[in-house]
């Protein structure tokens, strides 16, 4: 995949010891880009409108901050779930925390937080990716299983995902189009292999590589090559045991258990895909935060169902 575009951050945090400590810390991390540093609450609205950041880091002690900041927060031009609010230990009033939650602020850091805590909050506050490329470093069958399972599970949960088949054999594109059950229902969600990636909030799952900047890469290892390949290239790692036993497990990888009826086999045979066949993809669905994409999607959601 091409180099990812780093999400932009606006920092409005003031420290009595080091006024730009939070900003300098974030500038050291290549995963984000600090677009602006704001030193006064009176300048914050204009800065957000000018830069359109993915996340705002906002300190309660920012100069010019209103005594009761909840109404101020509600009027800021940024989704409140994208705000990381730094609350000092000196604020003991529980109503402030309750007010932040009711206003939609999900990420609150209190007191002497660590750098790792800030980065964890930042990862949780960033919008989920809507471009997901499934790649296996050797061969394509394992990656097609993951792409198909994720595509179908997303639809079963009401997420109108699109599938882009860029594998060598084009297996998914051919058999989805001719499948007696899936073709009429999901054919319109299969994109041309040379077509463009759809913009947010459309969810696009790619079977194979993509040169489009942005998105997340699911690195797939299948059983036949696991002994020779101990690491997986990808932001999310999946050990796919559908084709056989995967052992040892790569560190940090999500395991897909061996299925008696694999999704690709059922697809090629033109048979229905019952819900239990797709159930193993639930953890991957949530790790990729696709449920959050669904909540943001402008398209009419599909009705969750059992058998596909």
C-alpha positions, -999 to +999 in steps of 0.1 A: +000+000+000+011+036-005+022+056+025-008+065+047-018+101+051-013+110+087-045+121+106-043+158+116-045+169+153-052+203+168-037+207+203-052+232+227-034+222+259-016+244+283+008+233+311+021+256+338+054+238+337+057+234+299+031+252+279+037+231+248+045+197+264+016+178+248+022+193+214+059+185+214+052+149+225+027+143+197+051+159+171+076+131+179+051+104+167+049+098+129+014+083+131-002+118+135+004+153+123-001+184+146-019+209+124-020+237+149-013+246+185-039+269+201-030+288+233-064+304+240-100+291+241-111+322+223-091+312+192-102+275+192-133+277+170-115+295+142-086+271+144-109+241+141-128+256+111-095+264+094-078+230+098-106+205+101-087+181+123-095+145+130-090+149+167-089+178+192-067+175+224-083+201+247-072+210+283-096+222+310-070+248+320-067+264+286-066+303+290-100+319+284-118+287+290-153+294+303-160+285+339-187+261+327-172+247+295-200+223+285-219+248+263-186+259+248-178+223+239-212+217+223-206+246+199-172+235+187-172+225+150-159+189+156-177+157+166-175+155+204-163+118+202-132+132+185-122+153+215-097+142+241-104+163+272-076+168+298-092+173+333-068+182+362-071+165+396-080+198+411-115+196+396-133+174+421-169+182+409-183+150+395-209+170+376-181+182+352-173+146+342-210+137+338-215+169+317-187+159+294-202+124+289-236+139+282-221+163+257-206+133+238-170+135+250-158+099+254-121+104+261-112+121+293-077+121+308-074+131+344-044+143+364-009+131+357-015+109+327+013+091+308+023+094+272+010+059+265-024+068+279-025+098+256-017+077+226-043+051+235-069+078+238-058+092+205-061+058+187-096+054+201-107+089+191-095+087+155-122+080+130-122+043+119-108+035+085-132+027+056-106+012+032-095-023+043-071-042+022-067-079+029-033-092+018-014-125+020+023-122+012+023-156-007-007-166-028-042-153-026-065-180-014-061-171+023-067-134+017-098-141-004-113-161+025-107-132+049-120-106+025-151-126+016-159-134+053-154-098+064-176-085+034-204-109+041-203-105+079-204-068+076-236-070+055-251-095+080-246-068+107-261-040+086-229-025+072-232-019+035-196-029+026-183-028-009-159-055-022-131-047-046-115-079-060-079-072-070-066-108-065-047-126-092-076-150-101-106-127-095-123-156-078-147-136-056-158-113-083-167-141-107-185-163-082-203-136-064-218-124-097-230-159-106-242-170-071-279-177-072-285-162-037-257-137-031-256-123-067-290-106-067-286-094-031-250-082-031-240-079-067-243-041-067-217-039-039-190-056-059-169-029-075-150-031-108-114-042-102-100-011-118-126+012-102-120+040-077-120+036-039-153+051-026-149+081-002-160+081+035-183+068+048-185+041+022-168+009+034-145-008+008-129-042+014-102-050-010-091-086-018-055-079-027-032-049-028-041-013-034-020+018-040-046+042-027-032+062+002-050+057+035-068+028+050-057-002+070-040-034+058-050-068+071-020-090+068-031-127+063-011-158+070-026-192+060-014-226+072+006-238+042+031-209+045+031-203+082+062-224+089+082-203+065+066-169+074+068-159+111+058-122+107+028-106+089+030-073+071-001-053+081-017-030+106-040-058+118-026-094+117-048-125+110-038-161+112-062-179+089-066-216+099-094-222+075-071-241+052-055-261+080-037-258+114-019-225+121+009-232+147+027-214+161+006-183+163+023-151+152+025-126+182-006-104+185-024-120+155-061-126+156-069-163+149-096-174+126-104-210+135-106-239+110-140-241+094-156-274+082-174-253+055-152-224+044-169-193+029-150-195-003-158-232-008-196-225-003-194-195-027-177-215-055-203-243-050-232-218-052-245-228-018-260-206+010-236-193+037-252-199+071-245-175+100-222-199+119-198-199+089-194-161+093-194-159+131-155-163+133-152-129+116-170-110+144-138-102+163-121-089+131-152-068+124-150-051+158-112-048+158-115-028+126-143-007+142-166-014+113-196-009+136-185+027+140-184+031+102-219+018+101-231+044+125-216+071+103-227+057+070-251+078+049-262+048+029-294+030+040-282+001+062-290-034+052-312-054+075-293-079+097-301-114+086-292-150+093-284-170+062-268-153+032 
